[in-house]
Amino acid sequence: MSTPKNDAPGKALICGSIAYDSIMVFGDRFRNHILPDQIHILNVSFFVPQMRREFGGCAGNIAYNLRLLGDEGVPMATAGKDFAPYAEWMARNGVPADHIKVIESEHTAQAFIITDLDDNQITAFHPGAMQHSHANRVTEAQGVAVGIVAPDGRDGMVQHAEQFAAAGIPFIFDPGQGLPMFGKEDLERFVSQATWVAVNEYEWQMLQQKTGWTVKDVVSQVDALIVTLGSQGSTIHTRDGAITIPCAAPTAVVDPTGCGDAYRAGILHGLLHRLDWETTGRIASLMGAIKIETRGPQNHRFTREQFEERLAASFGAATVKRAALG
């Protein structure tokens, strides 16, 4: 990555899901109620006295966070007949809905998430309209500088990666919770088409298991392999070596839902503005920390000045100087 330029950075096209998240908090730890030696006959019930419904989905979350950073993130997704409240939310927050296709025969994707006191999560997901994500085409969006293929309908992820590659648009492959849908040959094709790969620690282990690849194998094909490590920060692997990104300290740990998407928005910001990896990773780290301080994936807010203050407090004034905040 090179130094920032002052010209307009262009748009980030975010291919991924639009979903409603029903989030519940279990006031104990899953490990106290799941017997490892009885996992084959698992039958558990978690009492969750509080539940809230949030606007979520990877495309919506990433676009929301990019907007906070002053960038234009364009979500490309499919939603259902119940999309209207989400559309109103996007309009109020300056997130474009031009490339959200409504499938009238389906519900918008729904995630039901239970989080325990250790921030572990159990999720049940109904894909609904997301299964029609292949109805959108990357070429329908104009002025795209960089893209991301985030968790979405299987056919949509495959086709959007192919379309990014065919159009010569650099993109991040972010399989996320969709990774189990793909076998070795699928993953090999995705990585060969992508410019960057972003996974969390568990997903990286799964990717290794499915492909037999090492870090060296992946970075021989892409510009960077980004592995997030939760409270341990993240590591950005390039052909020049590994860059350790420390974790920005949150003021409180409230809700991890959407932290990975906030982090990826920080990565996209750095790519749009052609920042170095050290700066990009620190911006992404702080985005994750800010998100975890608030319930829901799209309820945190900050001004440019507030973000710069947090960035300086977390990583020093030099990082702020190198950052390109809109």
Order of alpha helices (4+ residues) and beta strands (2+ residues): beta-beta-beta-alpha-beta-alpha-beta-beta-beta-beta-alpha-beta-alpha-beta-alpha-alpha-beta-beta-beta-alpha-alpha-alpha-alpha
